[in-house]
Amino acid sequence: MLECDYEVKQIDGDYAHLQRIDRPEEELKLVARALLPMEIYEGCILHYEMMQYSMK
């Protein structure tokens, strides 16, 4: 089961571009904002576990 942290690099309308903290060389992950906590902002850290994102 995947468990990792992401940094919100950019918020673009209904989507956010996330960068995995432990693998910065990977491409940014595009995620619909409806799947993320409402209070996200660029630069914040999200924790991903069991198909859910939460503020760290």
Secondary structure, DSSP 8 states (H G I E B T S, - for coil): --EEEEEEEEEETTEEEEEETT-TTS--EEEEGGGS-TT--TT-EEEEETTEEEE-
